[in-house]
């Protein structure tokens, strides 16, 4: 049984210099922070061979620029949420961006692979700004508009990683790979120097339970687990698709990449839909709708595989609903976890992100045991559907647990 949630304090609702329903400039600040936090993830992907060549590094070593960054990102997300609740958004955001700018410059001037990889890992400090953006949108929006704003922000979370490799590849071709990091440093400095109207805020509540006690409070909540498991299996479905589609379909990498782009396009559509309907429907109903759409799409995929439909679109078009479902799910579920304890929104955001990403990775690791090699479309669709059904079950439980709550409160 969940503990009774404390009422929001005035610092969470109305502060000097801000309001419960913040304006468009404040919202734009949080969107910029979220974009800056996700852009560095894959912007250097096209330049990895050039970086490896210049430093004389093996592919396995240079890949740490991606894998190591992801590991530190998960760690930063885990600890930054608690820091947000304890110290508030302004110091966390400023320290995060300052470290990111310094680390980006370090990557740009690095003369050996060790220095480069250490600075690249330090760049992951910017991941704290993702939690800042989530909590900021939640705290400066009304109950009616919070989910909608989160949905529109989620469109940026999808677009930034999509344009990142193109932007990075262009900068590399024109000015060399070091210009990518100088560009990231300039972007971070620009955001750091923006007027901080969206960041004027005091910590929500002085945490009386202690840093670890805050995590315990959340982990005892059935609602928290329902939302996290919904996100975990939603992420797991996506990860299974990303890992299994190239093996099951095969063919030209360029054509395959084009087809796989249907899923992030679906995520953008789902996020836009979340923005449109988030203020009108309860979170639980949106989550059940989202997961039902994904399951129906994967059922169609499995049916087409059963009749041996051979065209790649017979697989990829139904899989587009993975993106649609996740685009609806992620902003809605994030609002849900941050609403469980009004005094711990940052801790909830950071902990749920770490758990859902790690859990999604575990899901795809287990699913990999069931599909191998080409021609495994039916097995791949089955494993994706199994994960999607578990996400739907978690969504139904979340909707039932939230049945007495105000919509999107």
VEXZA-449905 format. One record per residue (C-alpha): residue number from 0; residue in one letter; x, y, z. Coordinates in steps of 0.1 Angstrom, whole numbers. Example, Ala and Ser with C-alpha at 12.3 -4.5 7.8 and 13.67 -1.06 7.14 Angstrom:
2
<resi->0&resn->A&x->123&y->-45&z->78> .
<resi->1&resn->S&x->137&y->-11&z->71> .
***
This chain:
409
<resi->0&resn->X&x->0&y->0&z->0> .
<resi->1&resn->X&x->14&y->34&z->-9> .
<resi->2&resn->X&x->20&y->60&z->17> .
<resi->3&resn->X&x->-1&y->91&z->18> .
<resi->4&resn->X&x->15&y->117&z->-4> .
<resi->5&resn->X&x->23&y->151&z->10> .
<resi->6&resn->X&x->6&y->181&z->-6> .
<resi->7&resn->X&x->27&y->203&z->-28> .
<resi->8&resn->X&x->44&y->231&z->-10> .
<resi->9&resn->X&x->41&y->267&z->-23> .
<resi->10&resn->X&x->77&y->265&z->-36> .
<resi->11&resn->X&x->65&y->239&z->-60> .
<resi->12&resn->X&x->34&y->258&z->-71> .
<resi->13&resn->X&x->43&y->295&z->-72> .
<resi->14&resn->X&x->77&y->311&z->-67> .
<resi->15&resn->X&x->90&y->346&z->-71> .
<resi->16&resn->X&x->98&y->350&z->-107> .
<resi->17&resn->X&x->77&y->320&z->-119> .
<resi->18&resn->X&x->42&y->307&z->-118> .
<resi->19&resn->X&x->24&y->274&z->-115> .
<resi->20&resn->X&x->16&y->277&z->-153> .
<resi->21&resn->X&x->49&y->290&z->-167> .
<resi->22&resn->X&x->50&y->308&z->-200> .
<resi->23&resn->X&x->64&y->297&z->-234> .
<resi->24&resn->X&x->99&y->311&z->-228> .
<resi->25&resn->X&x->102&y->289&z->-196> .
<resi->26&resn->X&x->90&y->259&z->-215> .
<resi->27&resn->X&x->114&y->266&z->-243> .
<resi->28&resn->X&x->143&y->267&z->-218> .
<resi->29&resn->X&x->134&y->232&z->-206> .
<resi->30&resn->X&x->130&y->219&z->-241> .
<resi->31&resn->X&x->165&y->233&z->-249> .
<resi->32&resn->X&x->179&y->216&z->-219> .
<resi->33&resn->X&x->164&y->183&z->-229> .
<resi->34&resn->X&x->177&y->186&z->-265> .
<resi->35&resn->X&x->212&y->194&z->-252> .
<resi->36&resn->X&x->211&y->164&z->-230> .
<resi->37&resn->X&x->203&y->139&z->-258> .
<resi->38&resn->X&x->222&y->154&z->-287> .
<resi->39&resn->X&x->257&y->143&z->-277> .
<resi->40&resn->X&x->247&y->106&z->-275> .
<resi->41&resn->X&x->252&y->97&z->-312> .
<resi->42&resn->X&x->264&y->130&z->-328> .
<resi->43&resn->X&x->299&y->115&z->-331> .
<resi->44&resn->X&x->288&y->82&z->-346> .
<resi->45&resn->X&x->299&y->90&z->-382> .
<resi->46&resn->X&x->332&y->103&z->-370> .
<resi->47&resn->X&x->343&y->73&z->-349> .
<resi->48&resn->X&x->365&y->59&z->-377> .
<resi->49&resn->X&x->383&y->92&z->-382> .
<resi->50&resn->X&x->388&y->96&z->-344> .
<resi->51&resn->X&x->402&y->60&z->-342> .
<resi->52&resn->X&x->425&y->67&z->-371> .
<resi->53&resn->X&x->439&y->99&z->-357> .
<resi->54&resn->X&x->446&y->83&z->-323> .
<resi->55&resn->X&x->457&y->49&z->-337> .
<resi->56&resn->X&x->430&y->32&z->-316> .
<resi->57&resn->X&x->413&y->-1&z->-322> .
<resi->58&resn->X&x->376&y->-2&z->-329> .
<resi->59&resn->X&x->369&y->-19&z->-296> .
<resi->60&resn->X&x->387&y->10&z->-278> .
<resi->61&resn->X&x->370&y->38&z->-297> .
<resi->62&resn->X&x->336&y->22&z->-291> .
<resi->63&resn->X&x->340&y->31&z->-255> .
<resi->64&resn->X&x->332&y->67&z->-266> .
<resi->65&resn->X&x->297&y->53&z->-271> .
<resi->66&resn->X&x->294&y->25&z->-245> .
<resi->67&resn->X&x->313&y->44&z->-218> .
<resi->68&resn->X&x->292&y->75&z->-224> .
<resi->69&resn->X&x->260&y->54&z->-220> .
<resi->70&resn->X&x->272&y->39&z->-187> .
<resi->71&resn->X&x->281&y->72&z->-172> .
<resi->72&resn->X&x->248&y->87&z->-185> .
<resi->73&resn->X&x->228&y->60&z->-165> .
<resi->74&resn->X&x->249&y->67&z->-134> .
<resi->75&resn->X&x->244&y->105&z->-137> .
<resi->76&resn->X&x->207&y->100&z->-142> .
<resi->77&resn->X&x->205&y->79&z->-111> .
<resi->78&resn->X&x->221&y->104&z->-88> .
<resi->79&resn->X&x->210&y->137&z->-103> .
<resi->80&resn->X&x->174&y->132&z->-94> .
<resi->81&resn->X&x->181&y->131&z->-57> .
<resi->82&resn->X&x->203&y->162&z->-61> .
<resi->83&resn->X&x->175&y->180&z->-78> .
<resi->84&resn->X&x->151&y->174&z->-49> .
<resi->85&resn->X&x->178&y->184&z->-23> .
<resi->86&resn->X&x->193&y->215&z->-40> .
<resi->87&resn->X&x->168&y->225&z->-67> .
<resi->88&resn->X&x->171&y->229&z->-104> .
<resi->89&resn->X&x->194&y->260&z->-108> .
<resi->90&resn->X&x->226&y->246&z->-92> .
<resi->91&resn->X&x->222&y->212&z->-108> .
<resi->92&resn->X&x->216&y->226&z->-142> .
<resi->93&resn->X&x->245&y->251&z->-140> .
<resi->94&resn->X&x->271&y->226&z->-127> .
<resi->95&resn->X&x->259&y->200&z->-153> .
<resi->96&resn->X&x->263&y->224&z->-182> .
<resi->97&resn->X&x->296&y->238&z->-170> .
<resi->98&resn->X&x->311&y->203&z->-167> .
<resi->99&resn->X&x->297&y->195&z->-202> .
<resi->100&resn->X&x->313&y->226&z->-217> .
<resi->101&resn->X&x->347&y->219&z->-201> .
<resi->102&resn->X&x->346&y->182&z->-211> .
<resi->103&resn->X&x->336&y->191&z->-247> .
<resi->104&resn->X&x->366&y->215&z->-250> .
<resi->105&resn->X&x->387&y->187&z->-235> .
<resi->106&resn->X&x->376&y->163&z->-262> .
<resi->107&resn->X&x->383&y->189&z->-289> .
<resi->108&resn->X&x->419&y->195&z->-278> .
<resi->109&resn->X&x->428&y->159&z->-267> .
<resi->110&resn->X&x->461&y->146&z->-280> .
<resi->111&resn->X&x->457&y->110&z->-269> .
<resi->112&resn->X&x->430&y->84&z->-267> .
<resi->113&resn->X&x->430&y->82&z->-229> .
<resi->114&resn->X&x->424&y->119&z->-225> .
<resi->115&resn->X&x->397&y->118&z->-252> .
<resi->116&resn->X&x->378&y->90&z->-236> .
<resi->117&resn->X&x->379&y->105&z->-201> .
<resi->118&resn->X&x->366&y->138&z->-214> .
<resi->119&resn->X&x->340&y->120&z->-234> .
<resi->120&resn->X&x->328&y->102&z->-203> .
<resi->121&resn->X&x->327&y->135&z->-184> .
<resi->122&resn->X&x->305&y->149&z->-212> .
<resi->123&resn->X&x->277&y->127&z->-198> .
<resi->124&resn->X&x->273&y->152&z->-169> .
<resi->125&resn->X&x->248&y->168&z->-193> .
<resi->126&resn->X&x->224&y->139&z->-186> .
<resi->127&resn->X&x->214&y->156&z->-154> .
<resi->128&resn->X&x->197&y->183&z->-175> .
<resi->129&resn->X&x->173&y->157&z->-188> .
<resi->130&resn->X&x->160&y->153&z->-152> .
<resi->131&resn->X&x->161&y->190&z->-148> .
<resi->132&resn->X&x->138&y->194&z->-179> .
<resi->133&resn->X&x->114&y->167&z->-168> .
<resi->134&resn->X&x->110&y->181&z->-133> .
<resi->135&resn->X&x->109&y->217&z->-146> .
<resi->136&resn->X&x->81&y->209&z->-170> .
<resi->137&resn->X&x->62&y->190&z->-143> .
<resi->138&resn->X&x->67&y->217&z->-117> .
<resi->139&resn->X&x->59&y->248&z->-138> .
<resi->140&resn->X&x->28&y->234&z->-156> .
<resi->141&resn->X&x->-7&y->231&z->-144> .
<resi->142&resn->X&x->-23&y->196&z->-138> .
<resi->143&resn->X&x->-42&y->200&z->-170> .
<resi->144&resn->X&x->-13&y->210&z->-193> .
<resi->145&resn->X&x->17&y->191&z->-178> .
<resi->146&resn->X&x->12&y->159&z->-198> .
<resi->147&resn->X&x->6&y->178&z->-230> .
<resi->148&resn->X&x->38&y->198&z->-226> .
<resi->149&resn->X&x->57&y->167&z->-218> .
<resi->150&resn->X&x->44&y->151&z->-250> .
<resi->151&resn->X&x->56&y->181&z->-271> .
<resi->152&resn->X&x->90&y->180&z->-254> .
<resi->153&resn->X&x->92&y->143&z->-262> .
<resi->154&resn->X&x->91&y->152&z->-299> .
<resi->155&resn->X&x->124&y->170&z->-294> .
<resi->156&resn->X&x->139&y->139&z->-276> .
<resi->157&resn->X&x->132&y->120&z->-307> .
<resi->158&resn->X&x->143&y->146&z->-333> .
<resi->159&resn->X&x->176&y->155&z->-316> .
<resi->160&resn->X&x->191&y->120&z->-319> .
<resi->161&resn->X&x->178&y->117&z->-354> .
<resi->162&resn->X&x->195&y->149&z->-367> .
<resi->163&resn->X&x->226&y->143&z->-345> .
<resi->164&resn->X&x->245&y->120&z->-368> .
<resi->165&resn->X&x->237&y->142&z->-398> .
<resi->166&resn->X&x->249&y->173&z->-381> .
<resi->167&resn->X&x->280&y->156&z->-367> .
<resi->168&resn->X&x->289&y->141&z->-401> .
<resi->169&resn->X&x->285&y->175&z->-418> .
<resi->170&resn->X&x->307&y->193&z->-393> .
<resi->171&resn->X&x->333&y->165&z->-396> .
<resi->172&resn->X&x->333&y->167&z->-434> .
<resi->173&resn->X&x->337&y->205&z->-434> .
<resi->174&resn->X&x->359&y->212&z->-404> .
<resi->175&resn->X&x->371&y->179&z->-390> .
<resi->176&resn->X&x->358&y->158&z->-361> .
<resi->177&resn->X&x->371&y->182&z->-334> .
<resi->178&resn->X&x->347&y->208&z->-346> .
<resi->179&resn->X&x->318&y->186&z->-333> .
<resi->180&resn->X&x->330&y->190&z->-297> .
<resi->181&resn->X&x->336&y->227&z->-302> .
<resi->182&resn->X&x->301&y->230&z->-315> .
<resi->183&resn->X&x->287&y->211&z->-285> .
<resi->184&resn->X&x->307&y->234&z->-261> .
<resi->185&resn->X&x->293&y->265&z->-279> .
<resi->186&resn->X&x->258&y->251&z->-276> .
<resi->187&resn->X&x->263&y->244&z->-239> .
<resi->188&resn->X&x->277&y->278&z->-233> .
<resi->189&resn->X&x->248&y->294&z->-251> .
<resi->190&resn->X&x->222&y->276&z->-230> .
<resi->191&resn->X&x->242&y->284&z->-198> .
<resi->192&resn->X&x->242&y->321&z->-206> .
<resi->193&resn->X&x->205&y->322&z->-214> .
<resi->194&resn->X&x->183&y->341&z->-189> .
<resi->195&resn->X&x->175&y->316&z->-162> .
<resi->196&resn->X&x->138&y->325&z->-158> .
<resi->197&resn->X&x->129&y->289&z->-161> .
<resi->198&resn->X&x->154&y->279&z->-134> .
<resi->199&resn->X&x->144&y->303&z->-106> .
<resi->200&resn->X&x->132&y->278&z->-81> .
<resi->201&resn->X&x->138&y->266&z->-45> .
<resi->202&resn->X&x->140&y->229&z->-36> .
<resi->203&resn->X&x->105&y->214&z->-33> .
<resi->204&resn->X&x->108&y->201&z->3> .
<resi->205&resn->X&x->136&y->196&z->26> .
<resi->206&resn->X&x->140&y->158&z->24> .
<resi->207&resn->X&x->136&y->144&z->59> .
<resi->208&resn->X&x->141&y->108&z->48> .
<resi->209&resn->X&x->177&y->111&z->37> .
<resi->210&resn->X&x->192&y->105&z->3> .
<resi->211&resn->X&x->188&y->67&z->3> .
<resi->212&resn->X&x->155&y->69&z->22> .
<resi->213&resn->X&x->140&y->88&z->-7> .
<resi->214&resn->X&x->147&y->59&z->-30> .
<resi->215&resn->X&x->132&y->35&z->-4> .
<resi->216&resn->X&x->100&y->55&z->-3> .
<resi->217&resn->X&x->96&y->53&z->-41> .
<resi->218&resn->X&x->105&y->16&z->-43> .
<resi->219&resn->X&x->77&y->8&z->-18> .
<resi->220&resn->X&x->51&y->24&z->-41> .
<resi->221&resn->X&x->31&y->0&z->-62> .
<resi->222&resn->X&x->23&y->29&z->-86> .
<resi->223&resn->X&x->60&y->36&z->-91> .
<resi->224&resn->X&x->67&y->0&z->-101> .
<resi->225&resn->X&x->37&y->0&z->-124> .
<resi->226&resn->X&x->49&y->30&z->-143> .
<resi->227&resn->X&x->85&y->18&z->-143> .
<resi->228&resn->X&x->76&y->-16&z->-156> .
<resi->229&resn->X&x->55&y->-1&z->-183> .
<resi->230&resn->X&x->84&y->20&z->-195> .
<resi->231&resn->X&x->109&y->-9&z->-190> .
<resi->232&resn->X&x->89&y->-33&z->-213> .
<resi->233&resn->X&x->82&y->-5&z->-237> .
<resi->234&resn->X&x->119&y->2&z->-240> .
<resi->235&resn->X&x->126&y->-35&z->-242> .
<resi->236&resn->X&x->102&y->-38&z->-272> .
<resi->237&resn->X&x->121&y->-10&z->-289> .
<resi->238&resn->X&x->155&y->-25&z->-281> .
<resi->239&resn->X&x->144&y->-59&z->-294> .
<resi->240&resn->X&x->134&y->-43&z->-326> .
<resi->241&resn->X&x->167&y->-24&z->-329> .
<resi->242&resn->X&x->188&y->-55&z->-322> .
<resi->243&resn->X&x->168&y->-80&z->-342> .
<resi->244&resn->X&x->156&y->-62&z->-373> .
<resi->245&resn->X&x->190&y->-62&z->-391> .
<resi->246&resn->X&x->194&y->-99&z->-384> .
<resi->247&resn->X&x->159&y->-109&z->-394> .
<resi->248&resn->X&x->156&y->-87&z->-425> .
<resi->249&resn->X&x->191&y->-83&z->-438> .
<resi->250&resn->X&x->198&y->-64&z->-471> .
<resi->251&resn->X&x->215&y->-31&z->-478> .
<resi->252&resn->X&x->224&y->-11&z->-448> .
<resi->253&resn->X&x->212&y->21&z->-464> .
<resi->254&resn->X&x->178&y->7&z->-473> .
<resi->255&resn->X&x->175&y->-10&z->-439> .
<resi->256&resn->X&x->183&y->23&z->-422> .
<resi->257&resn->X&x->156&y->40&z->-442> .
<resi->258&resn->X&x->130&y->14&z->-432> .
<resi->259&resn->X&x->141&y->15&z->-395> .
<resi->260&resn->X&x->135&y->52&z->-395> .
<resi->261&resn->X&x->98&y->45&z->-395> .
<resi->262&resn->X&x->100&y->37&z->-358> .
<resi->263&resn->X&x->114&y->71&z->-346> .
<resi->264&resn->X&x->90&y->87&z->-370> .
<resi->265&resn->X&x->62&y->69&z->-352> .
<resi->266&resn->X&x->77&y->81&z->-319> .
<resi->267&resn->X&x->74&y->117&z->-331> .
<resi->268&resn->X&x->37&y->110&z->-341> .
<resi->269&resn->X&x->30&y->94&z->-307> .
<resi->270&resn->X&x->46&y->123&z->-288> .
<resi->271&resn->X&x->26&y->148&z->-308> .
<resi->272&resn->X&x->-6&y->128&z->-301> .
<resi->273&resn->X&x->4&y->129&z->-264> .
<resi->274&resn->X&x->7&y->166&z->-266> .
<resi->275&resn->X&x->-28&y->169&z->-281> .
<resi->276&resn->X&x->-47&y->145&z->-258> .
<resi->277&resn->X&x->-26&y->147&z->-226> .
<resi->278&resn->X&x->-47&y->174&z->-211> .
<resi->279&resn->X&x->-80&y->157&z->-219> .
<resi->280&resn->X&x->-76&y->121&z->-207> .
<resi->281&resn->X&x->-63&y->104&z->-176> .
<resi->282&resn->X&x->-28&y->91&z->-176> .
<resi->283&resn->X&x->-40&y->55&z->-172> .
<resi->284&resn->X&x->-63&y->57&z->-203> .
<resi->285&resn->X&x->-35&y->71&z->-224> .
<resi->286&resn->X&x->-10&y->44&z->-213> .
<resi->287&resn->X&x->-35&y->16&z->-220> .
<resi->288&resn->X&x->-42&y->32&z->-255> .
<resi->289&resn->X&x->-5&y->35&z->-262> .
<resi->290&resn->X&x->3&y->-1&z->-253> .
<resi->291&resn->X&x->-28&y->-14&z->-271> .
<resi->292&resn->X&x->-17&y->3&z->-303> .
<resi->293&resn->X&x->18&y->-13&z->-301> .
<resi->294&resn->X&x->3&y->-47&z->-294> .
<resi->295&resn->X&x->-21&y->-44&z->-324> .
<resi->296&resn->X&x->7&y->-34&z->-347> .
<resi->297&resn->X&x->29&y->-63&z->-336> .
<resi->298&resn->X&x->-1&y->-87&z->-340> .
<resi->299&resn->X&x->-4&y->-75&z->-376> .
<resi->300&resn->X&x->33&y->-80&z->-380> .
<resi->301&resn->X&x->31&y->-115&z->-367> .
<resi->302&resn->X&x->1&y->-123&z->-390> .
<resi->303&resn->X&x->19&y->-110&z->-420> .
<resi->304&resn->X&x->49&y->-132&z->-411> .
<resi->305&resn->X&x->26&y->-162&z->-408> .
<resi->306&resn->X&x->14&y->-158&z->-444> .
<resi->307&resn->X&x->50&y->-153&z->-455> .
<resi->308&resn->X&x->46&y->-117&z->-467> .
<resi->309&resn->X&x->80&y->-111&z->-481> .
<resi->310&resn->X&x->83&y->-73&z->-487> .
<resi->311&resn->X&x->102&y->-55&z->-459> .
<resi->312&resn->X&x->74&y->-30&z->-454> .
<resi->313&resn->X&x->52&y->-59&z->-443> .
<resi->314&resn->X&x->75&y->-60&z->-413> .
<resi->315&resn->X&x->84&y->-23&z->-408> .
<resi->316&resn->X&x->51&y->-6&z->-412> .
<resi->317&resn->X&x->34&y->-26&z->-384> .
<resi->318&resn->X&x->66&y->-20&z->-363> .
<resi->319&resn->X&x->60&y->17&z->-367> .
<resi->320&resn->X&x->35&y->13&z->-339> .
<resi->321&resn->X&x->63&y->5&z->-315> .
<resi->322&resn->X&x->73&y->42&z->-320> .
<resi->323&resn->X&x->38&y->55&z->-318> .
<resi->324&resn->X&x->32&y->36&z->-286> .
<resi->325&resn->X&x->64&y->47&z->-270> .
<resi->326&resn->X&x->59&y->83&z->-280> .
<resi->327&resn->X&x->26&y->82&z->-261> .
<resi->328&resn->X&x->40&y->61&z->-232> .
<resi->329&resn->X&x->72&y->79&z->-222> .
<resi->330&resn->X&x->59&y->114&z->-215> .
<resi->331&resn->X&x->28&y->101&z->-199> .
<resi->332&resn->X&x->46&y->76&z->-176> .
<resi->333&resn->X&x->73&y->101&z->-167> .
<resi->334&resn->X&x->45&y->125&z->-155> .
<resi->335&resn->X&x->31&y->96&z->-136> .
<resi->336&resn->X&x->63&y->87&z->-117> .
<resi->337&resn->X&x->70&y->123&z->-108> .
<resi->338&resn->X&x->34&y->126&z->-94> .
<resi->339&resn->X&x->38&y->98&z->-70> .
<resi->340&resn->X&x->57&y->118&z->-43> .
<resi->341&resn->X&x->52&y->155&z->-48> .
<resi->342&resn->X&x->83&y->161&z->-27> .
<resi->343&resn->X&x->105&y->138&z->-47> .
<resi->344&resn->X&x->100&y->145&z->-84> .
<resi->345&resn->X&x->137&y->146&z->-93> .
<resi->346&resn->X&x->145&y->114&z->-74> .
<resi->347&resn->X&x->116&y->96&z->-92> .
<resi->348&resn->X&x->126&y->109&z->-126> .
<resi->349&resn->X&x->162&y->98&z->-122> .
<resi->350&resn->X&x->155&y->64&z->-106> .
<resi->351&resn->X&x->128&y->55&z->-131> .
<resi->352&resn->X&x->151&y->64&z->-160> .
<resi->353&resn->X&x->179&y->43&z->-148> .
<resi->354&resn->X&x->156&y->14&z->-140> .
<resi->355&resn->X&x->138&y->15&z->-173> .
<resi->356&resn->X&x->169&y->18&z->-194> .
<resi->357&resn->X&x->187&y->-10&z->-175> .
<resi->358&resn->X&x->156&y->-31&z->-175> .
<resi->359&resn->X&x->151&y->-26&z->-212> .
<resi->360&resn->X&x->187&y->-38&z->-218> .
<resi->361&resn->X&x->180&y->-69&z->-197> .
<resi->362&resn->X&x->148&y->-76&z->-217> .
<resi->363&resn->X&x->167&y->-75&z->-251> .
<resi->364&resn->X&x->195&y->-97&z->-237> .
<resi->365&resn->X&x->169&y->-123&z->-227> .
<resi->366&resn->X&x->150&y->-119&z->-260> .
<resi->367&resn->X&x->182&y->-125&z->-280> .
<resi->368&resn->X&x->180&y->-161&z->-270> .
<resi->369&resn->X&x->149&y->-166&z->-291> .
<resi->370&resn->X&x->158&y->-151&z->-324> .
<resi->371&resn->X&x->189&y->-157&z->-345> .
<resi->372&resn->X&x->199&y->-153&z->-381> .
<resi->373&resn->X&x->180&y->-143&z->-412> .
<resi->374&resn->X&x->144&y->-154&z->-417> .
<resi->375&resn->X&x->135&y->-151&z->-381> .
<resi->376&resn->X&x->108&y->-125&z->-385> .
<resi->377&resn->X&x->81&y->-146&z->-368> .
<resi->378&resn->X&x->103&y->-153&z->-338> .
<resi->379&resn->X&x->113&y->-116&z->-336> .
<resi->380&resn->X&x->77&y->-104&z->-338> .
<resi->381&resn->X&x->67&y->-129&z->-311> .
<resi->382&resn->X&x->94&y->-117&z->-287> .
<resi->383&resn->X&x->85&y->-81&z->-293> .
<resi->384&resn->X&x->48&y->-89&z->-288> .
<resi->385&resn->X&x->56&y->-107&z->-255> .
<resi->386&resn->X&x->74&y->-76&z->-242> .
<resi->387&resn->X&x->46&y->-53&z->-255> .
<resi->388&resn->X&x->20&y->-74&z->-237> .
<resi->389&resn->X&x->39&y->-71&z->-204> .
<resi->390&resn->X&x->40&y->-33&z->-209> .
<resi->391&resn->X&x->2&y->-34&z->-215> .
<resi->392&resn->X&x->-3&y->-54&z->-183> .
<resi->393&resn->X&x->17&y->-28&z->-164> .
<resi->394&resn->X&x->-3&y->0&z->-180> .
<resi->395&resn->X&x->-36&y->-16&z->-170> .
<resi->396&resn->X&x->-22&y->-19&z->-134> .
<resi->397&resn->X&x->-11&y->17&z->-134> .
<resi->398&resn->X&x->-45&y->28&z->-147> .
<resi->399&resn->X&x->-62&y->8&z->-119> .
<resi->400&resn->X&x->-40&y->22&z->-92> .
<resi->401&resn->X&x->-46&y->58&z->-105> .
<resi->402&resn->X&x->-83&y->54&z->-108> .
<resi->403&resn->X&x->-91&y->78&z->-80> .
<resi->404&resn->X&x->-66&y->104&z->-90> .
<resi->405&resn->X&x->-73&y->136&z->-110> .
<resi->406&resn->X&x->-64&y->132&z->-147> .
<resi->407&resn->X&x->-27&y->140&z->-152> .
<resi->408&resn->X&x->-24&y->155&z->-118> .
***
